[in-house]
Amino acid sequence: MRLQVICATASCLITYAWSAPVFFLARANAAQNAIDKSTKTIDWGKEVHGVRCALVLPTGQAPIPLGEPVKLAVLTKNFGSLEIHTAEGSPFASFKIRIQGPDGKTVPLSADGRRLLIVAEQVGVTNTVKVDPGMTRENKLHLSDIYEMKQKGQYRISLERLFYTPDGQDASTSTNILTITVGNPKPTPK
């Protein structure tokens, strides 16, 4: 178990115990042009202040075996002419995630997801990252670590991405709705 200090000043000391794996990874602008090669096949969400977002399943649309990790890429592209800053932190500080399970109901958070939500509510956004015009930011979202994805069937996923406009105003844009299929578990070797 690790202890993470979020804020350490004379008036603020927030520490939380963290035993869960890292759920949220972010990549800086340097490696983002590789994503842009497939931009024509990306189903981008609605543009807001020159910014569009998309959810992508990096492994393709084949069914994901039940019990295997569900990892998504969240792409944020600045189609505008001015830099923007993305809000970073836990997944719940950066995104408003919506996930509907095979039964049509909202999928509940896992125990680790509930812990991350509590931290996000207490700490909020911990960092921002500049995204220049024409650049794409990629964040990895380990969805099955924070949601109870324990049923076979189709899941519908979308999210809102928080960002800041060039004049410092809060803004958000929504992704496409990504449908993924969770299929039969991998057979166990005999």
N, C-alpha and C positions, 0 to 999 in steps of 0.2 A: 504494500500500500504506500502511495506517495502522498505527501502533503503539498499542495500548490498554494502559494501566496499570490493573491490576486492584486491586492492594494496594500502597500506598506508605508503609511505616512503617520504622523503623530495623531491625526484624527480618524484614521481609517485602517483597520487591519481585518481583512477577510481571508480566511483560510478554509479550504475544504479538503476532505479526504477523497482521493481518487484512486480507485482500484480497478476501474473499468479500462478496457483498451481505448486507444485513441480513435475517436469516431469521425473526426473532422480534420481533413488535411487540405491545405491550400497551396497552390502553386503561383508564383509571381509571374509577371508579364513575360519574362525571358523565354519560357518554353511554350508560349501560347499560340504562336503562329502555326505550329504543327496541327492544332485543332482546326484552324481556318481552312485547311485543304478540303475538308468535307462540309464546309458551310452550306453548300447548296442542298445537302441532304438533311440538314438539321431543321427540325420543326420548331422555329423560334416563337416565343410568346409575343404579346402585343408590345409595341415600342412605347416607352414613356421617357420623355426628356432625352431621346436619342439612345436609350438603353433597352436592350432586349435580353431575355433569359431563355434558356432551354434546359430540359432534363434529357440526359442521354444515358442509355445502358451500354457501357463500353464493350460488353461481351456480345452484343447483338441481341436480337429478339428471340432466340431459342429459349425454350422453357428452362427456368432455373430450378435445379433439383431442390425439393423440400429439405430444409436444414442447411443448405449451402448459403454463404453470405450473399446478400443483395447489395451491390455497390453501384451507386450512380455517380455520374459526373454532372455537376451544375455549371453550365456555361453562362457567363455574363459578358455580353459584347457591347462595346461602346461604339454605336453607329453614328454618334454625334460628332460635332467639331470641337468640343471642349472636354477636358478631363473630368472624370467623375471619381468618387471614392466609394468603394464597397464597404459595408459594415461587416466586421469580422468578429468572431468569438465562438461560442458554442453554436451548434446548428440552430438552436431555438432563439438565439440572439440575432443571427444573420438571416434566418428564413422563417416564414410561417408555412409549415408543411401540412399538406392535406393528403391523406391516404385512405382510400376506400377499399375494403377487403372483398373477397369473393361473395360474401353474403350481403354486400351492399351497405354494410355498416362501417363507421369510422374504426380503423384499426387502433387498438389501445397501445399505449407506450409500454415498453419493457421496463424492468426495474432500473436498468442503466439509463434508459430514456427519461424516466421520472427524475432521477438524480440530476441529469443534465438540465432538465427543465427548471428545477429548483435553483441551480447555479445561474442559469440564464436570467431568471427573474430577479435574483439578488444582484448580479454583477452587470448584466446587459452587454452591450457592445464593448469589446476590449481593445479594438484596433480598427484601423481603416487601411485600405490598400488603394493606391491610385491606379486607375485604368485609363490610359491615354486613348485618344480617338483612334478607331480602327483596331484596337487591341481586344483580346478576349481573355477573361479570367476564368480559370477552372478551379472548382472546389470539389473534393471527393466527399460523398455522403454515404456512410455505411448504414443504410436504412434498416437492415435486419438486426443491427445491434441496438437500435433505439426504439423499434416497433416490434410487436408480437406478430410476426409473419409466419404463423404455424399452420396455415390451411393451404391446401392445394387450390388452384384456381387463378382468376385474373384479379390483379390489383391495379387501381387507377390512382396515379400519384401526380400531384402538382404542388407548386410552392410559389410564394411571393418572396422576392429578393429585396432586402433593404439596401438603399444606397443614398449617397448625398450628391446633390447637384453642384455645379461649379460655384454657386452663390451660398452653399452650405445648407440648403433646405433638405429636409427628409423627403425621400421619395421611395416608391417601390414599384416593381414591375412583376407581372406573373409569367410563369413558364407555360409551355404547352402542357397538355395532360398526357402523361406517359402511361401506357398500359403494358404491364409485364405479366407473364404467366409463371406461376410456381407449379412445377409438375411433380411427378413421382420422385421419391428420394433415390439417391444413387444406390445401386445394389451393393450389399456388403460382400466382400470376398469370402469365399468358403475355404 
